[in-house]
Amino acid sequence: MLDVLVIGAGPVGLACALEAQRRGLQVAVVEKGALVNSIVGYPYNMEFFSTPELLEIGGYPFPTFHYKPLREDALDYYQRVARAENLALRLHERVLSLTGEQGNFVVTTDKGQIPTRNVVVATGFYDLPNPLGVPGEDLPHVSHYYREPYQHVARRVVVIGAKNSSAKAALQLTRAGAQVTLLVRGPEVSDAVKYWIRPDLVNRIKEGKITAHFNTTIAAIRPDAVEILTPEGPREVPTDFVYALTGYHPDEALLGRLGIEPDPADEARAPLFDPATHETTNPGVFVAGTVCGGRATSRWFIENGRHHAQLIAAYLAAGVPA
């Protein structure tokens, strides 16, 4: 039987596993996708907003030639850490349910059962996009994930949203030769966009390289156009492809099956947990990383979430009932 099963093989999940293992606990990591699956899904050559030392886990230096690491740097770094620590990884294995109690849990996956005394949930949020809830959202030319611009050269592309991911996508697409229309629910490009990206986007809109509609909502998506509601009335935007970059949210259904309760006083439905230990109201089940913020996905990042690993591992090693 394991002492700790970590659900989620992202940077914070790996940090939780290695910190617990270093304290002599028997640990494994189960992940429904690839190692650091969310980073695998990021845009190619995406630049992190943080410098490398803020993304490090386990005290391993993050080597890179860039001031801010790229997606590919991170993919290489985290797999090297996992190998160096000889972490037991169960990849491409989806967790279905949790039964039992602290000291005698059984985690059921699509490949079998895993007995464990304690569970750490570090599942992040990137795999579940926030839906628009409009007709046509499921059409094949609509995506909630942006990878690279080159397939859209000389094509009409609608980008929905006005935060970092949509801002960077709109700029890259424009520079690669796409005809970009940006649809924004609010009155302007969000102030949350990074300070070196926002002026670039605002200026490209001002000079007419990017068409933008503010205070605008989506009524429907058709194969050849997006129907929108603007302050001037309904309009249609001709399009060949749509990127609905409207954010993501945690897998609340899975959290419920793991016995993790949301905070009824928190509009973001963040899990109830002890901030000193990260133990939830289900004894022996802990949360770490971005999942701790619920739908407020900007509360926790790798930079501050990685420290949850030390709190949890220290508490477990100090004698949590086994």
C-alpha positions in Angstrom: 0.0 0.0 0.0 1.2 3.5 -0.8 1.6 6.2 1.8 0.6 8.9 -0.7 -1.0 8.8 -4.1 -0.7 12.1 -6.0 -3.3 12.7 -8.6 -1.9 15.0 -11.3 1.5 15.0 -12.9 1.9 18.7 -13.4 4.7 20.7 -11.8 2.9 21.0 -8.5 2.0 17.3 -8.4 5.6 16.3 -9.2 6.7 18.6 -6.4 4.3 17.0 -3.9 5.5 13.5 -4.9 9.2 14.2 -4.6 8.9 16.1 -1.3 6.9 13.2 0.2 9.3 10.6 -1.2 12.3 12.5 0.2 10.7 12.1 3.6 10.7 8.4 3.3 7.1 7.9 2.2 6.0 5.4 -0.5 4.6 7.6 -3.3 3.2 7.2 -6.8 1.7 9.7 -9.2 -1.3 9.0 -11.4 -2.1 11.2 -14.4 -4.9 10.9 -17.0 -2.6 12.2 -19.8 1.1 12.8 -20.4 3.7 14.0 -17.9 3.0 17.8 -17.3 0.0 17.3 -19.6 -1.1 20.9 -19.4 2.2 22.2 -20.6 2.2 19.7 -23.4 -1.0 21.5 -24.5 0.4 25.0 -24.4 1.1 26.9 -27.6 4.4 25.9 -29.3 7.4 28.0 -28.1 5.1 29.7 -25.6 7.1 31.9 -23.2 6.4 31.6 -19.5 5.7 34.9 -17.7 8.1 33.8 -14.9 11.9 33.5 -14.7 13.3 30.0 -14.4 14.0 30.0 -10.7 10.3 30.6 -9.9 9.4 27.4 -11.8 12.0 25.2 -10.1 10.9 22.2 -7.9 12.9 20.1 -5.6 15.9 22.4 -5.6 16.8 21.4 -9.2 18.2 24.4 -11.2 16.2 25.1 -14.3 18.7 25.5 -17.1 17.7 27.7 -20.1 19.3 30.2 -22.4 16.2 32.4 -22.2 15.5 35.0 -19.6 12.0 33.5 -19.5 11.7 29.8 -20.3 9.8 28.4 -23.2 7.3 25.6 -23.2 9.9 23.2 -24.6 12.4 24.2 -21.8 9.8 23.3 -19.2 8.9 20.0 -20.8 12.5 18.9 -20.7 13.1 20.2 -17.2 10.2 18.5 -15.5 10.8 15.1 -17.1 14.4 15.3 -16.0 13.4 16.1 -12.4 10.9 13.1 -12.5 13.7 10.8 -13.8 16.3 12.1 -11.3 13.9 11.5 -8.4 12.9 8.1 -9.8 9.2 8.9 -9.3 6.7 6.2 -9.8 4.5 7.5 -12.6 1.2 6.0 -13.8 0.6 8.1 -16.9 -2.4 7.9 -19.2 -4.5 6.5 -16.4 -7.7 8.3 -15.4 -8.9 8.4 -11.8 -12.6 7.5 -11.5 -13.4 7.4 -7.8 -12.2 7.2 -4.2 -13.5 4.9 -1.5 -12.5 4.1 2.1 -11.0 6.4 4.7 -7.6 7.8 5.7 -5.2 5.0 6.1 -7.2 2.6 3.9 -8.2 4.4 0.7 -8.8 2.7 -2.6 -8.5 4.9 -5.7 -10.2 3.3 -8.7 -8.9 4.2 -12.2 -9.7 3.1 -15.7 -6.9 0.6 -15.3 -7.4 -0.8 -11.9 -7.3 0.0 -8.2 -4.6 1.7 -6.1 -4.6 1.2 -2.3 -3.2 4.2 -0.5 -3.2 5.8 2.9 -3.4 9.4 1.7 -4.3 11.2 -1.4 -3.0 14.5 -2.8 -5.1 16.2 -5.5 -3.1 18.4 -7.9 -5.2 18.3 -11.0 -5.1 21.9 -12.1 -7.8 23.2 -14.5 -6.5 23.4 -18.1 -8.4 20.4 -19.4 -11.9 21.9 -19.1 -12.6 25.1 -21.0 -15.3 27.5 -20.0 -18.1 27.0 -22.5 -19.6 29.9 -24.4 -23.0 28.2 -24.2 -24.0 29.2 -27.7 -25.2 27.3 -30.8 -22.4 26.2 -33.0 -19.7 26.0 -30.3 -19.1 22.4 -31.1 -18.4 22.9 -34.8 -15.1 21.5 -36.0 -13.6 25.0 -36.8 -14.0 26.1 -33.2 -11.3 25.5 -30.6 -10.7 26.4 -27.0 -7.0 25.8 -27.4 -4.5 27.8 -29.5 -1.2 26.1 -30.6 0.3 28.1 -33.5 -0.7 30.6 -36.2 0.7 29.2 -39.4 -2.3 27.2 -40.6 -4.3 30.4 -40.7 -2.2 32.5 -43.1 -4.6 34.6 -45.2 -7.6 33.2 -43.4 -10.3 35.0 -41.3 -9.9 34.2 -37.7 -12.1 35.2 -34.8 -10.5 35.3 -31.3 -12.9 35.5 -28.4 -11.6 36.9 -25.1 -9.3 39.7 -24.0 -6.8 38.3 -21.5 -3.3 37.0 -21.9 -4.0 33.9 -24.0 -6.3 35.7 -26.4 -4.1 38.7 -26.6 -1.0 36.7 -27.5 -3.0 34.5 -30.0 -4.4 37.6 -31.7 -1.0 39.2 -32.1 0.7 36.0 -33.3 -2.1 35.3 -35.8 -1.9 38.8 -37.2 1.9 38.7 -37.6 1.6 35.4 -39.4 -0.8 36.9 -42.0 -4.2 36.0 -40.6 -7.1 38.5 -40.7 -8.0 38.7 -37.0 -11.2 39.9 -35.4 -11.1 40.1 -31.6 -14.4 39.9 -29.7 -14.4 41.2 -26.1 -17.2 41.1 -23.6 -15.9 44.1 -21.6 -15.3 47.7 -22.7 -11.6 47.3 -23.4 -8.6 44.9 -23.4 -8.4 43.6 -19.8 -6.0 45.3 -17.4 -5.0 41.8 -16.4 -3.1 41.4 -19.7 0.7 41.6 -19.0 2.1 45.1 -19.2 4.4 44.3 -22.1 1.6 42.6 -24.2 -1.4 45.0 -23.6 0.1 48.1 -25.3 1.1 46.0 -28.3 -2.4 44.7 -28.7 -4.1 48.1 -28.1 -1.8 49.7 -30.7 -2.5 47.0 -33.3 -6.2 47.6 -32.8 -5.7 51.4 -33.1 -3.8 51.1 -36.4 -6.4 48.7 -37.8 -4.4 45.6 -38.1 -6.7 43.8 -35.7 -10.5 44.5 -35.8 -12.0 44.6 -32.3 -15.6 44.6 -31.0 -16.0 45.6 -27.4 -19.0 45.2 -25.1 -19.9 42.3 -27.4 -21.5 38.9 -26.8 -21.7 35.9 -29.0 -25.2 34.8 -30.2 -24.2 31.9 -32.3 -21.4 30.4 -34.4 -22.0 29.2 -38.0 -19.6 27.5 -40.3 -18.9 30.7 -42.2 -19.6 33.5 -39.6 -20.0 34.4 -35.9 -23.3 36.2 -35.0 -22.6 38.8 -32.4 -24.5 41.4 -30.3 -22.8 44.8 -30.1 -23.9 48.1 -28.6 -24.8 49.1 -32.2 -27.0 46.0 -32.7 -26.6 42.5 -34.1 -23.8 41.8 -36.6 -22.2 39.0 -38.4 -18.4 38.5 -38.6 -17.3 36.3 -41.5 -14.8 33.7 -40.4 -12.9 30.5 -41.3 -11.8 29.6 -37.8 -12.8 30.5 -34.2 -10.6 30.5 -31.1 -12.8 30.7 -28.0 -10.1 31.5 -25.4 -12.5 32.1 -22.5 -10.6 30.4 -19.7 -10.8 27.0 -18.0 -12.0 25.5 -14.7 -11.2 22.6 -12.4 -12.9 19.2 -12.8 -15.5 19.8 -10.1 -17.2 16.4 -10.8 -13.9 14.6 -10.0 -13.4 16.7 -6.9 -16.8 15.7 -5.7 -16.1 12.0 -6.3 -13.0 12.4 -4.2 -15.0 13.7 -1.3 -13.7 17.3 -1.7 -16.3 19.9 -0.7 -16.4 23.4 -2.1 -16.4 26.4 0.2 -20.1 27.6 0.2 -18.9 31.2 1.0 -16.6 31.3 -2.0 -18.1 32.3 -5.4 -15.2 30.6 -7.1 -16.2 27.2 -5.4 -12.7 26.7 -4.1 -12.2 23.6 -2.0 -12.5 23.8 1.7 -9.0 23.0 3.2 -6.7 23.9 6.1 -4.3 26.4 4.8 -1.6 25.2 7.2 -1.7 21.6 5.9 -3.9 21.7 2.8 -6.0 18.8 4.1 -9.6 19.0 3.0 -12.7 18.2 5.0 -12.2 14.6 3.9 -9.4 13.5 6.2 -6.4 12.2 4.4 -7.2 14.0 1.1 -5.2 17.1 0.4 -5.3 19.7 -2.4 -2.3 21.5 -4.0 -1.7 24.0 -6.7 -4.2 25.8 -8.9 -7.1 23.5 -8.0 -7.0 25.2 -4.5 -8.5 28.4 -6.1 -11.5 26.7 -7.6 -12.8 28.7 -10.6 -10.5 31.6 -9.6 -7.7 30.2 -11.6 -5.4 33.2 -11.1 -5.0 32.7 -7.4 -2.4 30.0 -7.6 0.3 29.3 -10.2 3.4 27.1 -10.3 5.3 29.8 -8.6 3.3 29.8 -5.4 1.6 26.5 -5.7 4.8 24.5 -5.6 5.3 25.4 -2.0 2.1 23.5 -1.1 4.2 20.4 -1.6 6.4 21.1 1.4 3.5 21.8 3.7 1.7 18.6 2.8 4.8 16.4 2.9 6.0 17.8 6.3 2.5 17.2 7.8 2.3 13.6 6.4 5.8 12.7 7.5 5.1 14.1 11.0 2.7 11.3 11.7 -0.7 11.6 10.0 -2.6 8.4 10.9 -1.6 5.6 8.6 
